[in-house]
Amino acid sequence: MSAVHLLRHGEVAELRLDNPDKMNALTVTMLEQLGRHLDALEREPAIRAVMLTAEGDRAFCTGADINGWGDLSPAEFARHWVRDGHRIFDRLARLSKPSVAVLQGHAFGGGLELATACDLRVMAPGAALALPEAGVGIVPGWSGTQRLLRLLPEAMVKEMALFGHRVKAERALACGFVAAVAEDPRAAAEALLERAVTLSPRAVEIAKSMIHAARGEDRAAMIEALGSAAIAATDDRAEGVGAFRDKRKPTFSGK
């Protein structure tokens, strides 16, 4: 049965796609599980970083299981399948903890979009990237023409989406889309994560928010979150809350 497992290795959480018979294609159940796991991890301070992996060697993820969306009406397809997937992938992209995707095999369609939502990617030499949606009469729906375009050259995205080309690992490394190409991509990802968990979690979280805001990833929410974090540390905030609870007029010091 297809699933997304949440495993904990000390301060690192592992999210593992488990649908190897279908090359880890994403089902409705898997999307729902991924969303729940991400919500749980956001509220788990003991977890400092996240690794996204998949069962089997052939594919990291070949996209969305066609059985999950093939019979949907146009309205259901747009309102639920596409929007739900977008919401969950956005949740991964905006996770406060650093994340690394382990591409031990091909990342196609929704699988490539899922990997793109992580902060870094590590890729096996024989793996490839692709956007094959046009071959089944659809278009990328989970940020393939949006977030992916901020990380890859426009011509390369067009090669995949318009011409059906596959991008090999070495080319993905050359353009900076992956952090490393390694025979053991999991070990390479673990080395990155080992360093990440030694850093200040609050500094990492805020740095990630600033970088994302600069490139347009949920900019409005990021600005308000950073501003709210700053104001929450002031004496005026403590005085305002205390005055409200005591039903008195606050005396603000400006500190």
C-alpha positions in Angstrom: 0.0 0.0 0.0 1.4 3.4 -1.0 2.5 5.7 1.9 4.7 8.4 3.1 6.6 7.3 6.2 7.9 9.7 8.9 11.1 8.4 10.5 13.3 10.1 13.1 17.0 9.8 13.3 18.0 11.9 16.3 17.6 15.5 15.2 16.9 14.6 11.6 13.5 13.5 10.3 13.2 11.4 7.2 10.1 11.6 5.0 10.2 8.5 2.8 8.0 7.9 -0.3 6.9 4.3 -0.4 5.1 3.3 -3.6 8.0 1.5 -5.5 5.7 -0.6 -7.7 4.6 2.6 -9.3 8.0 4.3 -9.1 6.8 6.2 -6.1 4.1 8.0 -8.0 2.1 10.2 -5.6 -1.4 9.1 -4.6 -4.1 11.1 -2.8 -3.3 9.2 0.4 0.4 10.0 0.0 -0.3 13.7 -0.4 -2.5 13.7 2.7 0.1 11.9 4.7 2.9 14.2 3.5 0.8 17.2 4.6 0.1 15.8 8.1 3.8 14.9 8.6 4.9 18.4 7.6 2.5 20.0 10.0 3.8 17.7 12.8 7.4 18.4 12.0 6.9 22.2 12.1 5.8 21.9 15.7 8.6 19.5 16.8 11.5 21.5 18.1 13.7 18.4 18.6 13.8 18.0 14.8 16.4 20.3 13.3 16.4 19.2 9.6 14.5 17.0 7.2 15.6 14.5 4.5 13.2 13.5 1.8 13.9 10.0 0.4 12.1 7.3 -1.6 12.0 3.5 -1.8 13.8 1.7 -4.6 16.6 2.6 -6.9 14.7 3.3 -10.2 12.9 6.5 -9.2 12.7 9.1 -6.6 9.2 9.9 -7.8 7.7 9.9 -11.3 4.9 12.3 -10.5 1.3 12.0 -9.7 -0.4 8.6 -10.0 -2.7 8.9 -13.0 -5.3 6.8 -11.3 -5.6 9.6 -8.7 -6.6 12.3 -11.2 -7.4 10.6 -14.5 -11.2 10.5 -14.0 -11.7 13.8 -12.2 -13.9 16.5 -13.8 -12.1 19.7 -14.9 -13.4 21.5 -11.9 -12.3 18.8 -9.5 -8.9 18.5 -11.2 -8.2 22.2 -10.8 -9.8 22.9 -7.5 -8.7 19.9 -5.5 -6.0 17.8 -7.1 -3.9 20.8 -8.3 -4.6 23.1 -5.4 -4.2 20.5 -2.7 -0.9 19.4 -4.2 0.3 23.0 -4.4 -0.7 23.7 -0.8 1.2 20.7 0.5 4.3 21.4 -1.7 4.2 25.0 -0.5 4.1 23.6 3.1 7.4 21.8 2.4 9.0 24.8 0.7 8.1 27.0 3.7 9.1 24.6 6.4 11.2 26.4 9.0 13.8 23.6 9.1 16.3 23.0 6.3 15.5 20.1 3.9 17.4 18.0 1.5 15.9 15.7 -1.2 17.7 12.5 -2.0 17.3 11.7 -5.8 18.6 8.2 -6.0 16.5 7.8 -9.2 14.5 9.7 -11.7 12.5 12.8 -10.6 9.7 13.4 -13.2 6.7 15.7 -13.2 5.3 16.0 -9.7 8.4 14.2 -8.4 10.6 17.0 -9.8 8.3 19.6 -8.4 8.4 17.9 -4.9 12.2 17.9 -5.0 12.2 21.5 -6.0 10.3 22.4 -2.9 13.3 21.2 -0.7 16.1 23.6 0.1 18.8 21.3 -1.5 18.9 18.3 -3.7 21.5 15.5 -4.0 21.4 13.3 -7.1 22.7 9.9 -8.2 24.8 9.9 -11.5 22.2 7.8 -13.4 19.2 9.9 -12.3 17.4 12.3 -14.6 14.9 15.2 -14.3 11.9 15.6 -16.6 8.5 17.3 -17.1 6.6 14.8 -19.2 3.1 16.1 -18.6 2.5 17.2 -22.2 2.8 13.5 -23.2 -0.4 12.7 -21.4 -2.2 15.9 -22.3 -1.7 18.0 -19.2 0.7 20.7 -17.9 2.9 20.9 -14.8 0.5 21.7 -11.9 2.5 21.7 -8.7 4.9 24.6 -9.4 6.8 23.2 -12.3 6.4 26.4 -14.3 6.8 28.7 -11.2 9.1 27.6 -8.4 11.2 25.5 -10.8 11.7 28.4 -13.1 13.4 30.3 -10.2 16.0 27.6 -9.9 16.6 26.5 -13.4 17.3 28.5 -16.6 14.2 29.2 -18.6 15.5 27.3 -21.6 16.1 24.2 -19.6 12.5 24.2 -18.2 11.2 24.7 -21.8 13.3 21.8 -23.0 11.6 19.6 -20.5 8.1 21.0 -20.6 7.8 21.8 -24.4 10.2 19.3 -26.0 10.2 16.3 -23.7 13.9 16.4 -23.0 15.4 14.8 -19.9 18.1 16.6 -17.9 20.9 14.4 -16.6 22.6 14.7 -13.2 25.8 16.3 -14.4 23.9 19.1 -16.2 21.7 19.6 -13.1 24.9 20.0 -11.1 26.5 22.4 -13.5 23.5 24.8 -13.4 23.3 24.6 -9.5 20.0 22.8 -9.2 21.6 20.0 -7.2 24.2 20.4 -4.5 26.1 17.2 -5.3 26.1 14.2 -7.6 27.1 11.1 -5.7 27.1 7.4 -6.1 25.5 7.3 -2.6 23.2 10.3 -2.6 21.8 9.4 0.8 25.2 9.5 2.4 25.9 12.9 0.7 22.6 14.3 2.0 23.4 13.0 5.5 26.7 14.8 5.5 25.0 18.1 4.6 22.4 17.5 7.4 25.0 16.6 10.0 26.5 20.1 9.5 23.0 21.8 9.5 22.0 20.4 12.9 25.1 21.9 14.5 24.0 25.5 13.6 21.6 27.7 15.5 18.1 26.6 14.6 16.7 30.1 15.0 19.4 31.6 12.9 18.8 29.0 10.2 15.1 29.5 10.3 15.4 33.3 9.9 18.0 33.1 7.2 15.8 30.7 5.3 12.9 33.1 5.6 15.0 36.1 4.4 16.3 34.2 1.4 12.8 33.0 0.4 11.4 36.5 0.8 14.1 37.9 -1.5 13.2 35.4 -4.2 9.5 35.9 -3.8 8.6 32.7 -1.9 5.6 33.7 0.2 7.1 37.2 0.6 4.2 38.9 2.3 3.9 36.2 5.0 7.6 36.1 5.5 7.9 39.9 6.1 5.0 39.8 8.6 6.5 36.7 10.4 9.9 38.4 10.7 8.3 41.6 11.9 6.2 39.8 14.4 9.1 37.9 15.7 11.0 41.1 16.3 8.1 42.8 18.1 7.4 39.8 20.2 10.8 40.3 21.9 10.1 43.9 23.0 9.2 45.2 26.4 6.3 47.0 24.8 4.7 43.7 23.7 5.0 42.3 27.2 3.5 45.5 28.7 0.6 45.5 26.2 -0.3 41.9 26.9 0.0 42.4 30.6 -2.1 45.6 30.5 -4.8 43.8 28.5 -4.9 40.9 31.0 -4.9 43.3 34.0 -7.6 45.5 32.4 -5.5 48.6 32.8 -4.0 51.3 30.5 -0.6 50.2 29.2 2.6 52.3 29.8 4.8 51.8 26.8 8.6 52.4 27.2 9.6 52.0 23.5 11.9 49.2 24.4 
